[in-house]
């Protein structure tokens, strides 16, 4: 599942404009596909790290709405990528990010 996410992310990013809203929404996913970058950003408690943490916390808190992502969260936890609430993201951002993540898992960007 992790490999599907990574490849889908790369396909998605290569297909959109760097200045688009969807690109900005997907930016925190960089930390999922690069564990070293995740560790670095976590140590700094950067904005990017906080946005990803908010997202993962939001998904965990709403897992009944997004049951397909439950196994993916386990995959992330096995890599020590976990959610925490920082409240730096809007509800709209979190919902859009979750929909995008779900579409990756559903193979929408799998070529």
C-alpha positions as semicolon CSV with decimal commas, in nm:
position;residue;x (nm);y (nm);z (nm)
1;X;0,000;0,000;0,000
2;X;0,287;0,236;0,079
3;X;0,442;0,173;-0,263
4;X;0,109;0,249;-0,429
5;X;0,088;0,578;-0,241
6;X;0,445;0,677;-0,330
7;X;0,407;0,602;-0,699
8;X;0,062;0,763;-0,716
9;X;0,197;1,076;-0,547
10;X;0,479;1,101;-0,799
11;X;0,239;1,054;-1,091
12;X;0,001;1,311;-0,947
13;X;0,272;1,572;-0,884
14;X;0,416;1,532;-1,232
15;X;0,074;1,592;-1,386
16;X;-0,015;1,925;-1,219
17;X;0,112;2,282;-1,212
18;X;0,345;2,376;-0,924
19;X;0,133;2,680;-0,847
20;X;-0,202;2,500;-0,830
21;X;-0,415;2,460;-0,519
22;X;-0,394;2,081;-0,550
23;X;-0,013;2,099;-0,553
24;X;-0,018;2,301;-0,231
25;X;-0,266;2,060;-0,073
26;X;-0,040;1,764;-0,159
27;X;0,281;1,929;-0,034
28;X;0,278;1,759;0,312
29;X;0,273;1,419;0,137
30;X;0,642;1,478;0,055
31;X;0,715;1,375;0,411
32;X;0,538;1,044;0,365
33;X;0,743;0,948;0,063
34;X;1,076;1,061;0,210
35;X;1,130;0,926;0,562
36;X;1,456;1,118;0,607
37;X;1,280;1,443;0,522
38;X;1,000;1,351;0,762
39;X;1,251;1,299;1,043
40;X;1,426;1,627;0,965
41;X;1,103;1,827;0,952
42;X;0,973;1,659;1,268
43;X;1,283;1,762;1,461
44;X;1,232;2,122;1,347
45;X;0,855;2,101;1,406
46;X;0,818;2,276;1,072
47;X;0,493;2,398;0,926
48;X;0,502;2,114;0,673
49;X;0,541;1,857;0,950
50;X;0,257;2,013;1,148
51;X;0,030;2,005;0,843
52;X;0,097;1,636;0,789
53;X;0,048;1,567;1,160
54;X;-0,285;1,750;1,154
55;X;-0,391;1,548;0,852
56;X;-0,305;1,213;1,006
57;X;-0,476;1,311;1,331
58;X;-0,785;1,419;1,132
59;X;-0,796;1,086;0,948
60;X;-0,755;0,888;1,270
61;X;-1,031;1,092;1,431
62;X;-1,261;1,033;1,131
63;X;-1,162;0,677;1,041
64;X;-1,530;0,576;1,022
65;X;-1,567;0,815;0,727
66;X;-1,242;0,696;0,565
67;X;-1,214;0,325;0,651
68;X;-1,000;0,252;0,345
69;X;-0,721;0,462;0,499
70;X;-0,705;0,260;0,822
71;X;-0,454;0,007;0,685
72;X;-0,250;0,288;0,532
73;X;-0,227;0,461;0,870
74;X;-0,089;0,136;1,014
75;X;0,171;0,134;0,737
76;X;0,272;0,488;0,827
77;X;0,284;0,410;1,198
78;X;0,522;0,123;1,124
79;X;0,751;0,393;0,979
80;X;0,698;0,611;1,291
81;X;0,484;0,859;1,099
82;X;0,200;0,949;1,333
83;X;-0,063;1,215;1,367
84;X;-0,075;1,487;1,626
85;X;-0,306;1,782;1,654
86;X;-0,145;2,121;1,588
87;X;-0,446;2,305;1,443
88;X;-0,246;2,467;1,163
89;X;-0,470;2,334;0,885
90;X;-0,823;2,434;0,795
91;X;-1,100;2,178;0,786
92;X;-1,128;2,234;0,409
93;X;-0,757;2,156;0,361
94;X;-0,784;1,843;0,574
95;X;-1,088;1,720;0,383
96;X;-0,925;1,785;0,045
97;X;-0,601;1,618;0,153
98;X;-0,791;1,317;0,280
99;X;-0,986;1,285;-0,045
100;X;-0,663;1,306;-0,241
101;X;-0,491;1,049;-0,021
102;X;-0,793;0,821;-0,059
103;X;-0,778;0,858;-0,438
104;X;-0,411;0,754;-0,432
105;X;-0,501;0,439;-0,239
106;X;-0,786;0,368;-0,484
107;X;-0,529;0,374;-0,766
108;X;-0,670;0,687;-0,931
109;X;-0,316;0,804;-1,018
110;X;-0,163;0,462;-1,074
111;X;-0,021;0,431;-1,426
